[in-house]
Amino acid sequence: MEYLIPTPSQLGQAFKSRRSECNLTQAEAASKVGLLPKTVSGLEGHPEVASVESFFKLIVALDLELILRPKGEAAHDEQRESW
């Protein structure tokens, strides 16, 4: 599943949803990458104040990848694949 993340609160919700999909508690996700459970809680509740390092650690714990691209290119890529 892909998540479009235009706001920090939506980032936190995406982390929480993905963690649930992986059947992980906050403590389990945290222990996979050396974070504290309260850090995972913070990333889910207030990601705008989290460190970039913690952000990337949680991405790894949840088996996610970060892709940055200009707006609108995703739709263009999907059209190209259907040709």
C-alpha positions in Angstrom: 0.0 0.0 0.0 1.2 3.5 -0.8 0.6 6.5 1.4 0.4 10.1 0.2 1.7 12.2 3.1 1.0 15.9 2.7 1.0 16.7 6.5 2.8 15.6 9.6 -0.3 14.3 11.2 -0.9 12.1 8.1 2.6 10.8 8.4 1.9 9.7 12.0 -1.3 8.0 11.0 0.5 6.2 8.2 3.2 4.9 10.6 0.5 3.7 13.0 -1.5 2.0 10.2 1.6 0.3 8.8 2.6 -0.9 12.3 -0.8 -2.4 12.8 -0.6 -4.1 9.4 2.7 -5.6 10.5 1.1 -6.8 13.8 3.7 -5.0 15.9 3.2 -3.1 19.2 5.1 0.1 19.6 7.6 -1.7 21.8 8.2 -4.4 19.2 8.7 -1.9 16.4 11.0 0.1 18.6 13.1 -2.9 19.7 13.7 -3.9 16.0 15.8 -0.8 15.5 17.0 0.4 18.9 14.3 3.0 19.6 12.4 3.5 22.8 8.6 2.8 22.7 8.0 6.4 23.6 9.9 7.4 20.4 7.6 5.3 18.3 4.6 6.8 20.1 6.0 10.3 19.4 6.5 9.6 15.7 2.9 8.4 15.5 1.5 11.2 17.5 3.7 14.2 16.7 6.1 13.3 13.9 6.9 17.0 13.3 9.1 17.1 16.5 10.9 13.8 15.9 14.5 13.5 14.8 15.3 12.6 11.2 17.4 9.6 12.6 14.4 8.3 14.5 12.2 8.8 11.4 14.4 6.7 9.3 14.8 4.0 12.0 11.0 3.6 12.1 10.8 3.4 8.3 13.3 0.4 8.5 11.4 -1.2 11.4 8.1 -1.0 9.4 9.8 -2.3 6.2 9.0 0.8 4.3 11.0 2.9 1.8 11.0 6.6 1.2 10.6 7.9 -2.3 10.7 11.6 -3.2 9.5 12.7 -6.6 8.0 15.9 -8.1 4.3 16.1 -7.8 2.3 14.6 -10.6 5.0 12.2 -11.8 3.4 9.2 -10.1 0.3 9.4 -12.3 2.5 10.0 -15.4 4.5 6.9 -14.6 1.4 4.8 -14.2 0.1 5.9 -17.6 3.4 5.1 -19.2 3.4 1.5 -17.7 -0.1 0.9 -19.3 1.1 1.6 -22.8 
